[in-house]
Amino acid sequence: MSKNRAILRFALTGLVAALLAGPAPSWSQAPAPEAGAKANALPAELLRAAKRWKVDLKDVTIAVLPVDDVRRTEKDSNVARIRPALLHRADVSVAPASSAKVVTTLVALETLGSHYRWYTGFYADEKAGPDAKGVLRSPLYIKGGGDPNFVLEAFDLELTRLREKGIRRIEGDIVVDRSFFDIPETNRNAFDGRGSRPYNLPPDAALVNYRNLSFEMTPDPEKGVAQIVMLPRLAGVTAPKTIALRKKGGCGDWKSALGYKLERRKDGTVRVRFTGALPAACGAKNFNVIGFEANEYLERLFRGLWTQKGGAWTGRVREGAVPENARRLLTHVSPDAGEVVRLVNKWSNNPMARHLFLTLGYAAVEKEAQDQKIEVEDGKHHRGVRLDDARGVVLAWLRDRGIDARGFYMENGSGLSRETRVTARLMAEVLAAGAQGPYAPEFMASLPITGEDGTMARRKVAVSWGRMKTGLLRDVRSIAGYVHAKSGKRYALYAGVNGKESLPGAQAFLDNVILWTYEH
C-alpha cells in the first residue's frame, strides 16, 4: 500500500466517524445576553472607520475569536466554548471570494497530510519497445493524477528522462487520460467573460504548466519599445519581438490597454498579435494568457520540447484511457501538499486551489471502492473524483469539529464563484480549529504576512503580526486569518464587505479591522 493511500484510509476512518457521530459542541458557545450585546456592537474605532471610508455597515460581516481560549481534552479533539471578541452580522451568509481558500487548504492539510503528493504516469503498450533504433511504435500514454503544480521545468525534465530511456522517435499518438477527475465541462468565459485570464482556468487532471503562455515585456526607453520574450516556445506559434512603449501616463490597468489575439493560418501555425502600447511607468511586466485548449496546448508544448531535445514525433494529442496491461515508463511526483498549500494561500492561485479541493474527494472514491469490494491498484481508480465528493469531505470535517455549517456552500474550493457562501462565524471557527490542529504551524505559515509578502505585501497594517488571506471579486472584499495582538493574545479573524456601493473604501476599512484586532 502506498503512503498516500495509507493517509487516505486514515482520513476515511475520521470521515466515517464524523458522519456517524452525534452533534458536537459549537466552537463559539453563545454568550450571555449582556456579553452578546457587547459582541454585536461595533467599537467606536470601527464605526469611525466605516464613516470615513463610506462603508455601509449593512454590507459588513465580522467575527473575531481569541484562539488561545480554546482548550483540548483527551475525550474531545476540540472544545467549543469560545467567548467572541467581536461579532457583527456574523451569521449572515455571504460570498467570501478567495478567502474561501483557507477552508480548502486547512482541510487538505488535515485530511491528506502535508506530505501528500500527486502522481502522473507515462506509459507505453506492453511490448512496444523502444527498439534498437530508439523508435517507440506505440502511443505514449500520460495518465494525470490531478497534480496542481506540474510546471514547465518539471515537464521538460520528464521528457529528458524519456530520452534517457532510449526513446528517440515516437510513432504513435500521445493519449492523455484525464479520468482522475469526473467534472462537467466548464466554459472559461462563464464567470466574467475573461476566459483567457489564467485565474479562470478550469481543473484538468493532466494539467501541464497551467496551459500558460507568458510574454515577458521589458521596456527599452531608448528605442521606444518593450522587448517581448514568449515562454514557453510552443511549436508553430510565433510572437512579435517588440511592442510600442507609451511614455506618458501611469501604469493603471495596463493589461486591458493591450489588444491581444491569435491569428490561425491555413498551414496550422499560429501568430500572436498585440495592439496598443505598454506604459513606460509599468516597468517590466508579464502578460499571461490561456490561448489554447488542453490538447492543442499539450501537443504544441510536447512537440516543441521534444524537437529541441533531438527527438521526433509524428502523432497528435488525443484523449483516451491507459490500457490495463500498459507498461509504465516513468512517474512524475509532485511537490508535497504543504508546498502546494503555501503557493495557493500566498498568491491566491485558483487552479491549484481547485485541484486541491477535488483531491479531497479521493477519500470518498477510495471508500466507495472498499464498500463495493473493488480492488483498486496504486495509481489507478474505479471512477473519477467529483465535486460532491470533495464537498462531503469538507462538511464532515466541519461537523467533526462542531462547526455549524448552516449558510455554508463550497462550489469549487477557490472562491472564484458567485455560489460559494460562508458566514463570518463559521470562517473564524474554522481558523480557530486550525490554530489548535496538528498542522497549525504549516497552515499559519502558508498565509500572507501583513505588510511583507504574498497578497498582503502592500498593506502596511499590523506589519509582521498578521497572517491574512485576502479575497477579491467584483462586489466582494474579504480577509481571513490570524492576528497576534499587542496584548499577546492571538485572534482568528474573518471580515468581509459585500456590496457594490461600499467597495471603494472596503480595503481600507478591512485594514482598520485588522488594526483594531492588533490593538486589543
Secondary structure, 3 states (H helix, E strand, C coil): CCHHHHHHHHHHHHHHHHHHCCCCCCCECCCCHHHHHHHHCCCHHHHHHHHHCCCCHHHEEEEEEEHHHCCCCCCCCCCCECCCCEEECCCCCECCHHHHHHHHHHHHHHHHCCCCCCEEEEEECCCCCCCCCCEECCCEEEECCCCCCCCHHHHHHHHHHHHHCCCCEECCCEEEECCCECCCCCCCCCCCCCCCCHHHCCCCCCCCHHHCEEEEEEEECCCCEEEEEEECCCCCEECCCEEEEECCCCCCCHHHHCEEEEEECCCCCEEEEEECEEEHHHCCEEEEECCCCHHHHHHHHHHHHHHHCCCEECCCEEECCCCCCCEEEEEEECCCHHHHHHHHHHHCCHHHHHHHHHHHCHHHHHHHHHHCCCCCCCCCCCCCECHHHHHHHHHHHHHHCCCCCCCCECCCCCCCCCCCEECHHHHHHHHHHHHCCCCHHHHHHHCCECCCCHHHCCCCCCCCCEEEEEEEECCEEEEEEEEECCCCCEEEEEEEEECHHHHHHHHHHHHHHHHHHHCC
